[in-house]
Amino acid sequence: MSILEALLKNTHGVKVIDSSIDYKNYVHIDLSPVNHELSKIDIKCAVSFEEYIERHLTLNQALVAFGGYNEERNLYQRSSVFKDEKTEERNIHIGLDLWIKAGTAVLAALEGKVHSYNFNTGFGDYGPTIILEHQLENQMFYTLYGHLSLDSLDGLEIGTVFKKGEQFATLGDAAINGDYAPHLHFQIIKNIADKFGDYPGVCSKKELPFYLENCPDPNLLLKITT
């Protein structure tokens, strides 16, 4: 375990969406090819996928569905963002998804300042995205929040500081979030290099060792499961 991962593990009381929802009201969701239920819906359709999420939540008497770190998914086959003739297919998710309705409050995981933001347009992309820069002891790192509402970018300035748990955004809907059922893509990044308002959230199998090292499991910080 790296120094940063140890620091994340020893940090408590972190939430990144609606602080009033207790983790006991979260339920895991499997979006890998192992989940044969997905073959019964049109995963290319955001409306059908949102209905599937809602059924999963209702069945489990939950308010938030979570999961997806280091998870292989067929979901991305619908978009050329993740596959072209020159590169290997990117189909392994390296952030944590929190599935809940559009408009839900998004919170800063820890105190940090705005590193960058962007409206990543395009089918299958992040939509509105904000990246915060943090420091724990002498370790600098970043958290990425994707699939936000367009309003979340209004008046935002690089360098603006948000306190731990402070609301700074809301979730967007399929019309602007890359055509997904509403959810937050939350990702921890050690070295962001020259990326600005964007960073890969899905990688190929060949790239996986690098991204698993550079993007630690967000559950180390959130502790949804222990």
C-alpha positions in Angstrom: 0.0 0.0 0.0 1.4 3.4 -1.0 1.7 6.4 1.4 -1.3 8.1 -0.2 -3.4 4.9 0.0 -2.6 4.6 3.7 -3.5 8.3 4.3 -6.8 7.8 2.4 -7.6 4.7 4.5 -7.0 6.6 7.7 -9.3 9.5 6.7 -12.9 9.2 7.9 -16.3 10.8 7.5 -16.1 11.3 3.8 -19.1 11.6 1.4 -19.3 12.8 -2.1 -23.1 13.0 -2.6 -26.0 14.1 -0.4 -24.7 13.9 3.1 -28.2 13.0 4.5 -28.1 9.6 2.9 -26.5 7.0 5.2 -24.3 4.3 3.7 -26.7 1.7 4.9 -29.0 3.0 2.2 -26.5 2.2 -0.5 -26.5 -1.1 -2.5 -23.9 -2.6 -4.7 -24.7 -3.0 -8.4 -22.8 -5.2 -10.8 -22.5 -3.8 -14.4 -20.0 -6.4 -15.6 -20.8 -9.1 -18.3 -21.4 -11.5 -15.4 -24.7 -9.8 -14.7 -26.9 -11.5 -17.2 -29.8 -9.2 -16.3 -28.2 -6.5 -18.4 -28.8 -8.7 -21.5 -32.5 -8.1 -21.0 -32.4 -4.4 -21.3 -31.2 -2.0 -24.0 -28.0 -0.7 -22.4 -27.5 1.7 -25.3 -30.6 3.6 -24.2 -30.1 5.9 -21.2 -33.9 5.8 -20.3 -33.9 2.0 -20.2 -30.7 1.9 -18.2 -32.2 4.5 -15.7 -35.3 2.3 -15.3 -33.0 -0.7 -14.6 -31.2 1.3 -11.9 -34.5 2.4 -10.4 -35.8 -1.2 -10.3 -32.5 -2.3 -8.6 -32.9 0.4 -6.0 -36.5 -0.4 -5.3 -35.9 -4.1 -5.1 -33.2 -3.6 -2.5 -35.0 -0.7 -0.7 -32.0 1.5 -1.3 -31.4 5.1 -2.4 -28.0 4.8 -4.1 -26.4 2.1 -6.2 -22.6 2.0 -6.1 -19.8 0.1 -7.7 -17.6 -0.2 -10.8 -14.0 0.1 -9.7 -11.8 -2.2 -11.7 -14.9 -3.5 -13.4 -15.0 -4.7 -17.0 -18.1 -3.5 -18.8 -19.8 -3.9 -22.1 -21.6 -0.6 -21.7 -18.9 1.3 -23.5 -19.1 -0.6 -26.7 -21.9 1.8 -27.7 -19.5 4.8 -28.0 -16.5 5.4 -30.3 -15.0 7.4 -27.5 -13.7 4.0 -26.1 -12.8 2.2 -29.3 -11.3 3.1 -32.6 -9.4 1.3 -35.3 -6.0 2.3 -33.9 -6.3 1.6 -30.2 -7.3 -1.3 -28.0 -10.8 -1.3 -26.6 -11.2 0.6 -23.3 -13.7 -1.3 -21.2 -12.4 -1.4 -17.6 -13.8 1.2 -15.3 -11.3 2.8 -12.9 -13.5 5.1 -10.9 -16.5 4.5 -8.5 -20.0 5.2 -9.8 -22.8 6.4 -7.5 -26.2 6.0 -9.3 -28.9 8.3 -8.0 -31.3 10.9 -9.5 -30.2 14.0 -11.4 -30.0 17.1 -9.2 -28.5 15.3 -6.3 -25.9 17.4 -4.4 -22.3 16.6 -5.1 -19.8 17.3 -2.2 -16.1 17.8 -2.0 -14.5 14.7 -0.7 -11.9 16.7 1.2 -10.9 20.3 1.4 -9.4 21.2 -1.9 -9.2 23.8 -4.7 -10.5 23.7 -8.2 -7.7 22.3 -10.4 -9.7 22.4 -13.6 -13.1 21.9 -15.2 -14.6 21.3 -18.6 -17.8 20.4 -20.4 -16.6 17.1 -22.1 -19.2 16.9 -24.8 -19.8 13.9 -26.9 -21.8 10.6 -26.7 -20.4 8.5 -23.9 -18.1 11.2 -22.4 -18.2 12.8 -19.0 -20.3 15.8 -19.8 -19.6 18.6 -17.2 -16.6 17.6 -15.1 -14.7 19.2 -12.2 -11.3 18.2 -10.8 -10.2 19.2 -7.3 -6.7 19.3 -6.0 -6.0 18.1 -2.5 -3.1 17.6 -0.1 -2.9 15.2 2.8 0.3 15.7 4.8 2.9 15.9 2.0 0.9 14.0 -0.6 -0.8 15.9 -3.4 -3.6 14.2 -5.4 -6.8 14.9 -7.2 -10.4 13.9 -7.2 -12.5 13.9 -10.4 -16.3 14.4 -10.4 -17.9 13.5 -13.8 -21.5 13.6 -15.2 -22.5 16.8 -13.5 -25.1 19.3 -14.4 -24.2 22.2 -16.7 -25.1 24.6 -13.9 -22.3 23.2 -11.8 -19.8 25.0 -14.1 -21.5 28.4 -13.8 -19.2 31.0 -12.2 -16.6 28.3 -11.3 -13.0 29.6 -11.0 -9.7 27.7 -10.9 -8.3 28.0 -7.5 -11.6 28.3 -5.7 -11.4 26.4 -2.4 -14.1 24.1 -1.1 -14.2 22.6 2.3 -14.6 18.9 3.0 -18.3 18.0 2.6 -19.2 21.3 1.0 -21.6 21.1 -2.0 -20.1 22.5 -5.2 -22.1 20.8 -7.9 -25.2 18.7 -8.7 -25.7 15.6 -10.9 -26.8 16.1 -14.5 -29.2 14.1 -16.6 -28.7 12.1 -19.8 -29.2 15.2 -22.0 -25.8 16.7 -20.9 -23.9 13.9 -19.0 -22.8 11.9 -22.0 -26.1 10.1 -22.4 -26.0 8.0 -19.2 -28.5 7.3 -16.5 -27.7 10.0 -13.8 -24.8 9.1 -11.6 -21.5 10.5 -10.2 -18.3 9.2 -11.5 -15.8 9.7 -8.7 -12.1 9.0 -9.2 -8.9 9.5 -7.3 -5.8 10.5 -9.3 -2.3 10.6 -8.0 -0.5 12.1 -11.0 -2.7 14.0 -13.4 0.1 15.0 -15.7 -1.0 17.7 -18.2 -4.7 16.7 -18.1 -7.1 19.6 -17.7 -10.8 19.2 -16.9 -10.6 15.6 -18.0 -8.8 12.3 -17.2 -9.5 8.7 -18.4 -12.1 6.9 -16.4 -12.0 3.8 -18.5 -8.9 1.9 -19.7 -7.9 -1.1 -21.7 -6.6 -4.3 -20.2 -3.1 -3.4 -21.4 -3.2 -0.1 -19.5 -4.8 -1.5 -16.4 -1.7 -1.9 -14.2 -0.7 1.8 -14.7 -4.2 3.1 -14.0 -4.8 0.9 -10.9 -1.6 2.3 -9.5 -2.3 5.9 -10.4 -6.0 5.8 -9.5 -6.5 4.1 -6.1 -9.8 2.5 -5.1 -12.1 5.3 -4.1 -13.6 3.1 -1.4 -10.4 3.5 0.5 -11.5 7.0 1.2 -15.3 6.6 1.2 -15.5 3.4 3.1 -18.9 2.4 1.7 -17.9 -1.1 2.4 -15.3 -2.1 4.9 
